[in-house]
Amino acid sequence: MDIRNEAFRLATVATIFVWVGWFTVIYAIIAGIFWWIDLAQKASINWFEALGASLAAIGGPIFLALIVAGMGHFLRLFAMWAAGAQPMAVGEGEPLV
């Protein structure tokens, strides 16, 4: 098993996580803006209450999307670290105890 090949595959999958996470963040922000505009035009609610409602509604999706994007960035950094590490056979190195 080639560690550099596996690190490349991990970096490829991590890139997908990064793209999906940031795309979802942008989508949630745009959806929140449109929802805020729609709520602010209603006669029974003012623009400040509409802003609070729309920010509360998009807070959870943005938080989860940032977790996905952060996980993708972490996996890419881990893949770069693993690709640059010296190959070591099982049992080599310092003992655990």
N, C-alpha and C positions, 0 to 999 in steps of 0.2 A: 504494500500500500504506500503510495507516494503522498507524503504529507502536504506538499505544495499543491498537488492536484486537488486534494480534499479541501485545503484552505481556499483555493479558487472557487470550488463549488459552494462552500459556505458563504463566501463573499458574494456570489451571484444570488443566492437565496436571500441574503441579508439586504441586498440592494432592492429586492422586491418589497421587503418589509418597509424600507425607508420610503420608497415611492408611494406605497399604499398609505402609510401613516401620514405623510405630508399632504397627499391628495385629499384624504379624509378631513384633515384640519382645514384646508382651504374650502372644501365643500361645506363643512359645518359653519364656517364663518359667513360664507355667501348666503347659505340658507337662513342663518340667523338675521342677517341684514334684511333680507326680503321679508321675513316674518315680522321683524320690527316695523318695517314700513307699512305692512298690511295692518298690524295692530294699531299703529299710531294714527291711522286714518279713521278708525272707529270713533263714534261720538261718545261712547260710554267709557272710554279709557284714554288717558292722556299719554303724551309721548314718553314721559319718564317711567310710568308704570309699564308701558309697552316694552321699553328698553330693559327693564328688570325682568320681565317675563321671558323675553327672547334670550337674554343672557343666561338665565337659569336653565332654559331648555337646551342650549347648546353647550353648556359647561361640561356635562358628562361625556358627550361624544368627543369634544376636543381633548379632554383629559385622556380618554382611552386611545385616541389617535396619537397623541404625543407619546404615550407609553409604547405603542407599536413602532413609531419612528425611532424612539430612543433605543428600543431593543435591536432594531436593524442597525443603528449606528454602533452599538456595542458589539454585535456579531461581526461587523466589518472590521472593527479594531482588533477583535480576538483573532480573526482570520489572518490579519496582517502580522500579528504577534506570532501565531502558530507557524506561518510560512517562514518567518525569519529565525525561528528557534533552531538550535542545533539538534539534529536527529539523535535520539537516544533509544537504545534497546530496552526492553522491559527488564527490570532488575538492576539496571545501571544507576549510578549516582549514589547520593547519600542515603543511608537507611532511614526509614521513617521513625524508628524507635531509638 
